[in-house]
Amino acid sequence: MSGGTSKIRIVIADDHLVVRTGFGELLDTQPDFEVAGTAADGAEAVLACRELSPDVVLMDVRMPVMDGIEATRRLAGGPKVLILTTFDLDEYVYDALRAGASGFLLKDVTAERLFDAVRVIAAGEALLAPAVTRRLISEFARLGPKPGPELGRAALSSLTPRETQVLRLVAEGLSNPEIAARLVVTEETVKTHVSRVLGKLGLRDRTQAVVAAYESGLVVPRGRT
């Protein structure tokens, strides 16, 4: 992790002091976490991240001055962003993922789930609850493919047939163990394929791989031809 230590450095961005304080106190109980700082709006969050270089940001969506979506967009290429939301089917899910968020967390989350979420995000994994994934896929089904500069046909052609197959399965929401079982290979082999896919396509994590696969049209949601 950053700072040359094994601790996961965290910034908490929320316009409610009680939320920032509550999450901070919970996270501070874990020996592998360090709450590096807090922010009351998106602009403060961006500044805090540039100064403190955290590994993970807990980011509220609705904040004054600059909302969490814009702040996430400005932090692209920096810390992993875990969006704080009040319910699974938040209207901002799609925009947040396209802006670069790595996952979502409900504000009424239990302490253990909060700890797990931070560790999962810090490790580069996606954190998408089934309900969030369904919402995301329904949005892609409604909007259709939207190829962007981040993933075009040329980039997809750089993948081997097996890497393309793995990307499709990741986009369907399968975990590494599930993909390994489907392809009859080891979980370590799947991890290697996923890592190569992310590297070739310039993607940060599995969440971005899901977005890219649907936006490029590589994977088409059911119900859309």
Residue pairs with C-beta under 8 A, 6 or more apart in sequence:
1 7
1 8
1 9
1 55
1 122
2 9
2 53
2 54
2 55
3 9
3 34
3 53
5 34
6 32
7 31
7 32
7 33
7 34
8 32
8 33
8 34
8 55
8 56
8 118
8 119
8 122
9 34
9 36
9 52
9 53
9 54
9 55
9 56
10 27
10 33
10 34
10 35
10 36
10 54
10 55
10 56
10 57
10 58
10 118
11 35
11 36
11 37
11 38
11 39
11 45
11 48
11 49
11 52
11 54
11 56
11 57
11 58
11 79
12 19
12 20
12 23
12 24
12 27
12 35
12 37
12 38
12 39
12 57
12 58
13 20
13 38
13 39
13 40
13 41
13 42
13 44
13 45
13 48
13 57
13 58
13 59
13 60
13 63
13 68
13 71
14 20
14 23
14 38
14 39
14 40
14 58
14 60
14 63
14 84
15 40
15 41
15 60
15 62
15 63
15 64
16 60
17 40
19 60
19 84
19 107
20 38
20 40
23 58
23 114
24 35
24 38
26 111
26 114
26 115
27 33
27 35
27 114
27 115
27 118
28 35
29 111
30 115
32 119
33 115
33 118
36 48
36 52
36 53
36 54
37 48
37 51
37 52
37 54
38 48
39 45
39 47
39 48
40 63
40 64
41 63
41 64
41 65
41 66
42 59
42 63
42 65
42 66
42 67
42 68
42 70
42 71
43 65
43 66
43 71
44 65
45 57
45 59
45 66
45 68
45 71
45 75
46 66
46 71
46 74
46 75
48 54
49 57
49 75
49 78
49 79
50 78
53 78
53 79
54 79
55 79
55 80
55 122
56 79
56 80
56 81
56 82
56 118
56 121
56 122
57 75
57 79
57 80
57 81
57 82
58 82
58 84
58 105
58 118
59 68
59 71
59 72
59 81
59 82
59 83
59 84
59 101
60 68
60 83
60 84
61 67
61 68
61 69
61 83
61 84
61 85
61 90
61 92
61 96
62 68
63 71
68 83
68 84
68 92
68 96
69 92
69 95
69 96
69 99
70 99
72 81
72 83
72 96
72 99
72 100
72 101
73 99
73 100
75 81
75 100
76 99
76 100
77 204
80 102
80 121
80 122
80 124
80 204
80 205
81 100
81 101
81 102
82 101
82 102
82 103
82 104
82 105
82 117
82 118
82 121
82 127
83 90
83 92
83 96
83 101
83 103
83 104
83 105
84 105
84 106
84 107
85 92
85 93
85 104
85 105
85 106
85 107
86 106
86 107
87 106
88 104
88 106
88 129
88 131
88 132
88 135
89 131
89 132
89 135
90 96
90 104
93 104
93 132
93 135
93 136
93 139
94 135
94 136
94 139
96 104
97 136
97 207
97 208
97 210
97 211
98 211
100 204
100 208
101 207
102 121
102 126
102 127
102 204
102 205
102 207
102 208
103 117
103 120
103 121
103 126
103 127
103 128
103 207
104 127
104 128
104 129
104 132
105 113
105 114
105 117
105 127
109 117
117 127
120 127
121 127
124 204
124 205
124 206
125 205
125 206
126 205
126 206
126 207
126 209
126 210
127 207
128 136
128 173
128 207
128 210
130 173
133 173
133 210
136 210
136 211
136 214
137 214
137 221
138 221
140 214
140 215
140 221
141 221
141 222
141 223
141 224
144 224
145 214
145 215
145 216
145 217
145 220
146 215
147 153
147 215
147 216
147 217
148 215
150 201
150 202
150 203
150 212
151 201
151 203
151 212
151 215
151 216
152 216
153 216
155 200
155 201
155 202
156 164
156 201
156 216
156 218
158 200
158 201
159 167
159 197
159 200
159 201
162 183
162 193
163 193
163 196
163 197
163 200
164 218
165 183
166 179
166 183
166 190
166 193
166 194
166 197
167 197
167 209
167 213
167 218
168 213
168 218
168 219
169 178
169 179
169 182
169 183
170 179
170 194
170 197
170 206
170 209
170 210
170 213
171 209
171 210
171 213
171 214
171 218
171 219
172 219
173 210
174 182
176 187
176 190
176 191
176 194
177 187
179 190
180 186
180 187
180 189
180 190
183 190
194 206
194 209
197 203
197 209
198 204
198 205
198 206
198 208
198 209
201 209
201 212
203 209
203 212
212 218
213 219
214 220
214 221
